């Protein structure tokens, strides 16, 4: 009886030891950052707080914005130093009244960038008609390797078969009309279907990344060269939606516009400068208004400094820049932390998501494990197909190997996403990708 009770007590202790060991290992691997105060990127007379990595001084991650003076920013920066502990290389804050310009002016007119913005919105908000819905649904199913693998397994298990009509089906009826498509045929063509689906999705994703890279240039030009505010972006988006006849989306954009109106800085500053605040509804409402204005500058900064990362490639920009810029998920996340936990936990939130810190490291470990079921599903389907295809000799082994690129392409893409390639760093995953997420894995 006593031994059983001792074992029951030892299990939580062992779990706690493993937890502390894992946390200690993560903290020992953390890179060191220097905390700095610089003029804001929008050149509006405000100052921001930045984390500068020691290994790449050309990169900076903005964690606070829209402070009216260096003294005000310094007060908040000291809170981050106390909350960050070993994440920072020293106990001093680097202060500068100037900043190096990373942005290269494009020299195009405001109308040119607005027309590009309009084209991007039309591409992102298709009209809702029956034909496009059917086409999109069929395309989603027919180009998903995982769906094809599941359908293949169902055909193998249930021994389904179908006769291809002699007419009515484009291309198939002309070449295969009247033939029976059963288990052996499905088994033979499954690797090639997986390979085609993976190649199609991968090429489509790369083309979308290139479009995102071009739109990133237009969004940054409007914000930095032509001084567009968040309200200006939202007003323009609503106007373009009205011109294009996308009335179904207009109410949502108006709702976002009303929720994001900012208030004068003096009405909200109390929520972010005091060590502990009385979390009343009025204070939280004022804090939210200021956080939205600060988040807009932080997102502009994140879009710009993606280019300074060593892994930046134009064909790997996963974030749709316009949707990323209009997101307020980071504000909601910060406000929830302030409301439920307090100011100190609010300071710790962005520090945990700096590149190489606890949360990005944990995400890098978890993501490969999450890919195992997807890989196992397709390998299972391919092995079963190799047995039913009726091939012999070396072809029996080469047949499933033709789909190995399809098996590995999706997991490799998702693991790279976990390394934040093509996604602005220095933000929480929810803050960068939105809720619901504006990007998904392959």
C-alpha positions as CSV (number, residue, x, y, z in Angstrom):
1,X,0.0,0.0,0.0
2,X,2.8,2.4,1.0
3,X,4.9,1.4,-2.1
4,X,1.9,2.1,-4.4
5,X,1.4,5.5,-2.8
6,X,5.1,6.3,-3.2
7,X,5.1,5.4,-6.9
8,X,2.1,7.6,-7.4
9,X,3.9,10.5,-5.7
10,X,7.1,9.9,-7.6
11,X,5.5,10.1,-11.1
12,X,4.5,13.9,-10.8
13,X,8.0,14.6,-9.4
14,X,9.7,12.8,-12.4
15,X,7.5,14.7,-14.8
16,X,8.4,18.0,-13.2
17,X,12.1,17.1,-13.3
18,X,11.9,16.3,-17.1
19,X,10.0,19.6,-17.6
20,X,12.6,21.6,-15.8
21,X,15.4,19.8,-17.6
22,X,13.8,20.6,-21.0
23,X,13.2,24.2,-20.0
24,X,16.8,24.5,-18.8
25,X,18.2,23.0,-22.0
26,X,16.1,25.5,-24.1
27,X,17.2,28.4,-22.1
28,X,20.9,27.4,-22.4
29,X,20.4,27.4,-26.3
30,X,18.9,30.9,-26.4
31,X,20.7,33.4,-28.5
32,X,21.5,36.7,-26.9
33,X,19.9,40.0,-28.0
34,X,20.6,43.6,-27.4
35,X,17.7,45.9,-26.6
36,X,17.6,49.1,-28.5
37,X,15.5,52.3,-28.9
38,X,15.3,53.7,-32.4
39,X,13.1,56.3,-34.2
40,X,10.0,54.7,-35.6
41,X,10.0,53.4,-39.2
42,X,7.0,55.6,-40.1
43,X,9.0,58.8,-39.4
44,X,6.1,60.3,-37.3
45,X,8.3,61.4,-34.4
46,X,7.7,58.3,-32.3
47,X,10.2,55.7,-31.0
48,X,10.2,51.9,-30.9
49,X,11.9,49.2,-28.9
50,X,13.9,46.6,-30.9
51,X,15.7,43.4,-30.2
52,X,19.0,43.2,-32.1
53,X,20.5,39.7,-32.6
54,X,24.2,39.5,-31.9
55,X,24.9,37.2,-34.9
56,X,23.2,39.3,-37.5
57,X,23.3,43.0,-36.6
58,X,21.6,44.1,-39.8
59,X,18.3,42.4,-38.5
60,X,16.1,44.0,-35.9
61,X,12.8,42.7,-34.4
62,X,10.4,45.3,-33.2
63,X,8.6,44.5,-29.9
64,X,7.1,47.9,-29.1
65,X,6.1,51.0,-31.1
66,X,4.5,54.4,-31.0
67,X,6.3,55.8,-27.9
68,X,6.3,59.6,-27.9
69,X,9.7,60.1,-26.3
70,X,12.9,58.3,-25.6
71,X,12.2,58.6,-21.8
72,X,8.8,56.9,-22.3
73,X,10.3,54.1,-24.4
74,X,13.2,53.6,-21.9
75,X,10.7,53.1,-19.0
76,X,9.1,50.2,-21.0
77,X,12.4,48.9,-22.2
78,X,13.6,48.4,-18.6
79,X,10.6,46.3,-18.0
80,X,11.5,44.1,-20.9
81,X,15.1,43.8,-19.6
82,X,13.7,42.6,-16.2
83,X,11.4,40.1,-17.9
84,X,13.9,38.9,-20.5
85,X,16.7,37.8,-18.1
86,X,19.3,35.7,-20.0
87,X,17.8,36.5,-23.4
88,X,19.7,39.9,-23.4
89,X,23.4,40.2,-23.6
90,X,23.6,43.1,-21.1
91,X,21.7,45.3,-18.8
92,X,21.9,48.5,-20.9
93,X,19.6,49.7,-23.6
94,X,21.2,51.0,-26.8
95,X,19.7,54.4,-27.6
96,X,19.9,56.2,-31.0
97,X,18.1,59.2,-32.4
98,X,18.8,58.1,-36.1
99,X,18.2,54.9,-38.0
100,X,19.7,53.4,-41.2
101,X,17.2,53.3,-44.1
102,X,16.8,49.7,-45.3
103,X,14.0,50.7,-47.7
104,X,14.9,51.5,-51.3
105,X,12.5,53.9,-52.8
106,X,10.8,52.5,-55.9
107,X,10.0,56.0,-57.3
108,X,6.5,54.9,-58.7
109,X,3.4,57.0,-58.3
110,X,0.8,56.4,-55.6
111,X,-1.8,55.6,-58.3
112,X,0.5,52.9,-59.7
113,X,0.7,51.1,-56.3
114,X,-3.0,51.6,-55.7
115,X,-3.8,49.8,-59.0
116,X,-1.5,46.9,-58.0
117,X,-3.4,46.8,-54.7
118,X,-6.7,46.7,-56.5
119,X,-5.5,43.8,-58.7
120,X,-4.4,41.9,-55.6
121,X,-7.7,42.3,-53.9
122,X,-9.6,41.1,-57.0
123,X,-7.4,38.0,-57.0
124,X,-7.9,37.4,-53.2
125,X,-11.7,37.9,-53.1
126,X,-13.3,35.9,-55.9
127,X,-17.0,36.2,-56.6
128,X,-19.1,33.5,-55.1
129,X,-20.9,31.7,-57.8
130,X,-21.8,28.0,-58.2
131,X,-19.3,27.2,-61.0
132,X,-16.3,28.6,-59.1
133,X,-17.3,26.8,-55.9
134,X,-17.5,23.5,-57.8
135,X,-14.3,24.1,-59.6
136,X,-12.5,25.1,-56.4
137,X,-13.9,22.1,-54.5
138,X,-12.9,19.6,-57.3
139,X,-9.4,21.3,-57.6
140,X,-8.8,21.1,-53.9
141,X,-9.7,17.4,-53.8
142,X,-7.9,16.4,-57.0
143,X,-4.7,18.2,-56.1
144,X,-4.3,17.0,-52.5
145,X,-1.9,14.1,-52.2
146,X,-3.4,13.1,-48.9
147,X,-6.9,13.0,-50.3
148,X,-5.7,10.9,-53.3
149,X,-3.9,8.5,-50.9
150,X,-7.1,8.1,-48.8
151,X,-9.2,7.5,-51.9
152,X,-6.6,5.0,-53.1
153,X,-6.8,3.1,-49.8
154,X,-10.6,3.1,-50.0
155,X,-10.5,1.6,-53.5
156,X,-8.0,-1.1,-52.5
157,X,-10.0,-2.0,-49.4
158,X,-13.5,-1.9,-50.9
159,X,-12.5,-3.3,-54.3
160,X,-14.3,-0.5,-56.0
161,X,-14.4,-0.2,-59.8
162,X,-15.9,2.2,-62.3
163,X,-16.6,2.1,-66.0
164,X,-15.4,5.3,-67.8
165,X,-18.3,6.6,-70.0
166,X,-17.8,6.4,-73.7
167,X,-18.8,10.1,-74.0
168,X,-19.4,13.1,-71.8
169,X,-16.0,13.2,-70.0
170,X,-13.4,15.4,-71.7
171,X,-10.2,13.6,-72.8
172,X,-10.9,10.5,-70.7
173,X,-13.9,9.4,-72.8
174,X,-11.8,9.9,-76.0
175,X,-8.9,7.7,-74.9
176,X,-10.4,5.4,-72.2
177,X,-14.1,5.3,-72.9
178,X,-15.7,2.0,-72.0
179,X,-12.8,0.7,-70.0
180,X,-13.2,-0.6,-66.4
181,X,-11.1,1.2,-63.8
182,X,-10.6,-1.1,-60.8
183,X,-8.1,-2.0,-58.1
184,X,-5.2,-3.0,-60.5
185,X,-5.6,0.2,-62.6
186,X,-5.8,2.4,-59.5
187,X,-2.8,0.7,-58.0
188,X,-0.7,1.3,-61.1
189,X,-1.7,5.0,-61.5
190,X,-1.6,6.0,-57.8
191,X,2.1,7.0,-57.6
192,X,1.8,9.1,-60.8
193,X,-1.3,10.8,-59.5
194,X,0.4,11.6,-56.2
195,X,3.5,12.9,-58.0
196,X,1.3,15.1,-60.3
197,X,-0.8,16.5,-57.4
198,X,2.3,17.3,-55.3
199,X,4.1,19.0,-58.3
200,X,0.9,21.0,-59.1
201,X,0.5,22.2,-55.5
202,X,4.2,23.0,-55.1
203,X,4.4,25.0,-58.3
204,X,1.1,26.8,-57.4
205,X,2.5,27.7,-54.0
206,X,5.8,29.0,-55.5
207,X,3.8,31.2,-57.9
208,X,1.7,32.6,-55.1
209,X,4.9,33.3,-53.1
210,X,6.3,35.3,-56.0
211,X,2.9,37.3,-56.2
212,X,3.2,37.9,-52.4
213,X,6.8,39.2,-52.9
214,X,5.6,41.7,-55.6
215,X,2.7,42.8,-53.4
216,X,5.0,43.3,-50.5
217,X,6.9,45.9,-52.5
218,X,3.7,47.8,-53.3
219,X,2.4,47.7,-49.7
220,X,5.7,49.0,-48.3
221,X,5.9,51.7,-50.9
222,X,2.4,53.0,-50.0
223,X,3.2,52.9,-46.3
224,X,6.8,54.3,-46.3
225,X,6.9,56.5,-49.4
226,X,3.3,57.7,-49.6
227,X,2.6,57.6,-45.8
228,X,-0.5,55.5,-45.9
229,X,-2.0,54.8,-42.5
230,X,-3.9,51.7,-41.5
231,X,-7.2,53.5,-41.8
232,X,-6.2,54.6,-45.4
233,X,-5.5,51.0,-46.3
234,X,-8.9,49.9,-44.9
235,X,-10.8,52.7,-46.5
236,X,-9.2,52.0,-49.9
237,X,-9.9,48.2,-49.6
238,X,-13.6,48.9,-48.8
239,X,-13.8,51.3,-51.8
240,X,-12.2,48.8,-54.1
241,X,-14.6,46.1,-52.9
242,X,-17.5,48.4,-53.6
243,X,-16.2,49.2,-57.1
244,X,-15.7,45.5,-57.9
245,X,-19.1,44.4,-56.7
246,X,-17.9,42.2,-53.8
247,X,-20.7,43.3,-51.5
248,X,-20.5,40.1,-49.4
249,X,-17.2,41.1,-48.0
250,X,-17.9,44.8,-47.5
251,X,-19.6,44.5,-44.1
252,X,-16.6,42.5,-42.7
253,X,-14.2,45.2,-43.8
254,X,-16.3,48.0,-42.3
255,X,-16.5,46.0,-39.1
256,X,-12.7,45.8,-39.1
257,X,-12.4,49.5,-39.8
258,X,-14.6,50.5,-36.9
259,X,-12.7,48.2,-34.5
260,X,-9.3,49.6,-35.5
261,X,-9.9,53.3,-35.1
262,X,-7.2,54.7,-32.9
263,X,-7.4,57.3,-30.2
264,X,-4.9,60.0,-29.2
265,X,-1.8,58.5,-27.6
266,X,-2.3,60.3,-24.3
267,X,-5.6,58.5,-23.7
268,X,-4.0,55.0,-23.8
269,X,-0.4,55.4,-22.6
270,X,-1.2,54.6,-19.0
271,X,-2.0,50.9,-19.9
272,X,1.6,50.3,-21.1
273,X,3.9,52.5,-19.0
274,X,2.8,51.5,-15.5
275,X,4.4,48.4,-13.9
276,X,0.9,47.2,-12.7
277,X,-2.3,48.6,-14.0
278,X,-5.9,48.4,-12.8
279,X,-7.4,46.3,-15.5
280,X,-10.7,48.1,-15.8
281,X,-12.8,48.0,-19.1
282,X,-11.9,51.6,-19.8
283,X,-8.1,51.0,-19.4
284,X,-8.3,47.8,-21.5
285,X,-10.3,49.6,-24.3
286,X,-7.7,52.4,-24.4
287,X,-4.9,49.9,-24.4
288,X,-6.4,48.1,-27.3
289,X,-6.7,51.3,-29.3
290,X,-3.0,52.1,-28.8
291,X,-2.0,48.4,-29.5
292,X,-3.7,48.5,-32.9
293,X,-1.7,51.6,-33.9
294,X,1.5,50.1,-32.6
295,X,0.8,46.7,-34.3
296,X,0.4,48.5,-37.7
297,X,4.0,49.9,-37.4
298,X,5.3,46.5,-36.1
299,X,3.8,44.7,-39.1
300,X,5.3,47.2,-41.6
301,X,8.6,46.8,-39.9
302,X,8.3,42.9,-40.0
303,X,7.5,43.0,-43.7
304,X,10.5,45.3,-44.4
305,X,13.1,43.4,-42.4
306,X,12.1,40.1,-43.9
307,X,14.6,41.1,-46.6
308,X,17.5,41.3,-44.1
309,X,17.1,37.6,-43.0
310,X,19.6,35.3,-44.5
311,X,16.9,32.8,-45.6
312,X,14.8,35.4,-47.5
313,X,13.9,34.4,-51.1
314,X,11.3,36.0,-53.3
315,X,9.8,32.6,-54.1
316,X,9.4,31.8,-50.4
317,X,7.2,34.8,-49.2
318,X,4.4,32.8,-47.7
319,X,2.6,35.7,-46.1
320,X,-0.1,37.6,-48.1
321,X,1.3,41.1,-47.3
322,X,-2.0,43.0,-47.5
323,X,-3.9,40.5,-45.2
324,X,-0.9,40.4,-42.9
325,X,-0.9,44.1,-42.6
326,X,-4.6,44.3,-41.7
327,X,-4.4,41.6,-39.0
328,X,-5.0,42.6,-35.4
329,X,-4.4,39.1,-33.9
330,X,-1.3,40.2,-32.1
331,X,-3.3,43.0,-30.4
332,X,-6.0,40.6,-29.3
333,X,-3.3,38.2,-28.0
334,X,-1.5,40.9,-26.0
335,X,-4.7,42.3,-24.7
336,X,-5.9,38.9,-23.4
337,X,-2.5,38.5,-21.7
338,X,-2.8,41.9,-20.1
339,X,-6.3,41.3,-19.0
340,X,-5.8,37.8,-17.5
341,X,-2.2,37.8,-16.3
342,X,-0.8,41.3,-16.0
343,X,1.9,43.6,-17.3
344,X,4.9,41.3,-16.6
345,X,3.5,38.4,-18.6
346,X,2.7,40.9,-21.4
347,X,6.4,41.8,-21.5
348,X,7.4,38.1,-21.7
349,X,5.0,37.3,-24.6
350,X,7.0,38.8,-27.5
351,X,10.3,37.7,-26.0
352,X,9.4,34.0,-26.1
353,X,8.9,34.3,-29.8
354,X,12.2,35.9,-30.8
355,X,14.1,33.7,-33.2
356,X,15.9,30.9,-31.4
357,X,13.9,31.4,-28.2
358,X,11.7,28.9,-26.4
359,X,8.6,28.8,-28.6
360,X,10.3,28.7,-32.0
361,X,12.6,26.0,-30.8
362,X,9.7,23.9,-29.4
363,X,7.8,24.4,-32.7
364,X,10.9,23.1,-34.7
365,X,10.9,20.0,-32.6
366,X,7.1,19.4,-32.7
367,X,6.5,20.0,-36.4
368,X,8.6,17.0,-37.8
369,X,6.7,14.7,-35.4
370,X,3.4,16.0,-36.8
371,X,4.4,15.1,-40.3
372,X,4.8,11.4,-39.5
373,X,1.1,10.5,-39.9
374,X,1.0,12.1,-43.4
375,X,4.1,10.3,-44.5
376,X,2.9,7.0,-43.1
377,X,-0.5,7.4,-44.9
378,X,1.1,7.8,-48.3
379,X,3.7,5.1,-47.7
380,X,1.0,2.7,-46.7
381,X,-1.0,3.5,-49.9
382,X,2.1,3.1,-52.1
383,X,3.1,-0.2,-50.6
384,X,-0.4,-1.6,-51.0
385,X,-0.4,-0.3,-54.6
386,X,2.9,-2.0,-55.4
387,X,1.3,-5.4,-54.3
388,X,-1.8,-4.9,-56.4
389,X,-0.3,-3.4,-59.5
390,X,0.9,-6.8,-60.8
391,X,4.4,-5.7,-61.6
392,X,7.4,-8.0,-61.1
393,X,11.1,-7.7,-60.8
394,X,12.8,-4.4,-60.3
395,X,9.7,-2.5,-61.5
396,X,7.8,-3.6,-58.4
397,X,10.3,-1.6,-56.3
398,X,10.7,1.4,-58.7
399,X,7.0,1.8,-59.0
400,X,6.3,3.2,-55.5
401,X,9.7,5.1,-55.5
402,X,8.4,7.4,-58.3
403,X,6.1,9.1,-55.7
404,X,8.8,9.7,-53.1
405,X,9.0,13.4,-54.1
406,X,5.3,13.6,-53.4
407,X,5.7,12.0,-50.0
408,X,8.5,14.3,-48.9
409,X,7.6,17.6,-50.6
410,X,4.8,18.5,-48.2
411,X,6.6,17.6,-44.9
412,X,9.8,19.5,-46.0
413,X,7.7,22.6,-46.9
414,X,5.9,22.4,-43.5
415,X,9.2,22.0,-41.6
416,X,10.6,25.0,-43.3
417,X,7.5,26.9,-42.3
418,X,8.3,25.9,-38.7
419,X,11.7,27.5,-39.2
420,X,9.7,30.7,-40.1
421,X,11.1,30.7,-43.6
422,X,8.9,33.1,-45.6
423,X,7.1,34.3,-42.4
424,X,8.1,37.4,-40.5
425,X,10.1,36.5,-37.4
426,X,10.0,38.1,-34.0
427,X,6.2,37.6,-33.6
428,X,4.0,35.0,-32.1
429,X,2.8,32.3,-34.5
430,X,-0.8,33.6,-34.0
431,X,0.4,37.2,-34.5
432,X,2.2,36.3,-37.7
433,X,-0.3,33.9,-39.3
434,X,-3.5,35.3,-37.9
435,X,-6.5,33.5,-36.4
436,X,-7.8,31.8,-38.5
437,X,-4.4,31.4,-40.1
438,X,-3.9,33.2,-43.4
439,X,-1.3,30.6,-44.5
440,X,-1.4,26.8,-44.3
441,X,1.0,24.0,-45.0
442,X,1.0,21.8,-48.0
